[in-house]
Amino acid sequence: MPKEEKGQSHSIRPVGRRSPTWCRYQPEEVEALVVKLAKEGNAPSRIGVILRDQHGIPLVKPIVGKSITQILKDNRMALTVPEDLEMLLRKARSLHLHLEKYKGDKHNKQSLQFVESKIRSLAEYYKRKGALAPDWKYTPGL
C-alpha cells in the first residue's frame, strides 16, 4: 500500500465490486441523493466526491447498479457536453482571453494548441461513442 504524503486528502478507491456491508444506504436513497445534488448544480465528479466525503458512500455503481452519469441520463439531467470536454473548453476559453491581452506569450500559445488538440481528439471519441452530436464542432476563440 503506498505511503500517504502530507497534504493529500483523498481516499483509496475500493477494490471490491460489491456493495460494502457497512454502507447503510439503499439504492433508491443513493439515486435520490444523486438527483438532488445534480439539481443543486454539481457536476458528476463533484457529486461523487460529496457522496464519498459527506455521506460515506464509496462508489455509487456497486450500490445502485448504475453510474452517476447513467442515473442523470435516466432522470433527463445529463450534460449536453461530457464533463471532461467541458473543462477543456473552459481552459481553451481562458487561454484565448489571456492571449488577447498578452499577444506575445509564446508559452501559452503552445499550451492553447495542446488543449485544442485534446479537444478535437476527445470530441471525435465522443462522437463515435454517441455522447456528442455527429455535427458538433469546436470553433476556436468563442
PyMOL commands that set and color helices and strands:
alter all, ss='L'
color gray80, all
select helices_A, chain A and resi 27-39+44-55+61-64+68-74+83-101+106-129
alter helices_A, ss='H'
color red, helices_A
deselect
rebuild
show_as cartoon
